[in-house]
Amino acid sequence: MTISFREWLKQFKNQDIPFGDLWSDTTSTKRGRFQDNISDSWQGSTIESLIEFMVKNEASYKSYSVLNEANEAYHNYLGLEPIETSKLEELENQFKAKYYAERLQHYTRLCLLYKNPT
């Protein structure tokens, strides 16, 4: 039986190690280091969903470094080849492009509202 990345990462909960910090930063309901909203936490179960969450919440470069280490450790645990770092970076860039396009669209709408109040 294969466990999800989320289940695997959860085993490090409350441990003072990088994987434990990654778990805490992404799932805490308190305002975390890279959480915009106090109730915003990672709800997914895959590495890809965690990358999307991290992009949305503007995670630090160090957090991505820990994620890459977790990717390797998780896949080693499963006895599989890890997802290549370049593929993770490509996915991160795709999410960033989508996220920043959405933010730009939002800010453009705000500018239009302020220029033309009704």
N, C-alpha and C positions, 0 to 999 in steps of 0.2 A: 504494500500500500504506500503510495507516494503522499507525502505531506506537502501542504502549500508553503510557499515562501513565508507567508504571514505566520503560520503555525510554527515553522522552524525558527523564525526570528523571535517569536514570543518566549521561547525557552530562555532567552537572555534577559527577560524582564527583571528589573530591580538589581541587575548586576552592574558594577562600576567598571565596565569595559566598553569599547566602542560600539559593539553590537547592541549592548544594553542601552547605551545612550541613543542609538538610532531608533530602537523600539520606543523609548520614552519620548523622544522628540516628535515622533510621528503619530503616536496614539494617545498622548496625554490630553485630557479634557481641560487642563489648565493651559494658560497661554504659554506655548513652548517657544523655543529659540527661533524657529522659522514658521510660526503659525500666525497668520493675520487675525484670525477670528478665534475667540476663546473656545468655541465649541467645534472648531475645525480640526478633525483628526482623520488619519488615513483609514479608510474603510475597506480597501481592496485586499487581495490575497496574493498578488503576483508582483514580481520585480517591476514589471512594466507599469502597473498601477501605482507603485510607490514612486517611481520616477515622475509620473504625471503629477502626483501630489507634491513632490518636492519642487518641481518647476513652478507649480501654481503658488506655492508658499515661499518661493525664492530662497531655497536652502543654500547653505554655504558650500564652497568648494570642498571643504573638509568632509562635509556630510556625503558628498558624491564619492569621495575617496573611500569612505567607510562602506558605502553601498557597493562599490566595486569589489571590496574585500569580502563582503557578505555574499555577493553573487558567486564568487569562487568557492567559498566555504560551503554554501548551500548545495551547489552542484556537486562538489566533492562528497558531501554527505550522501547525496542521492546516487553517487557513482556515475555521474554524467559529466560531459564537458561543459564548462561554464559558458554563459553567453559572452561572446567577445566584447571587450571593452569598447571597441570601435562601434559595434552595433548598439550598445547601451548609449554611447555618446550621440549616435545618429538619432536614436529614439528621443533622447533628451532634447536635441536640437529641433526635432519635429514638434514636440510638445511646446517648446519655447516659442517657436514661430506661431503656432496656433494661439497660445496664451497671449503673446504680445499683440497679435492682430486683433484679438478680442478686446484687449485693453485699449488699443488705439481707437477701435470703433466706439467703445464706450466713452472715451474722452472726447472724441469728435462730436458725439451726440450731446455731451455736456456743453461743449463750446457753442454749438448751434443753439442750444436752449438759452444760454446766457446772452448770446448776441441778439436773439429774437424772443424775448420773453412774451408770453401770451397774457 
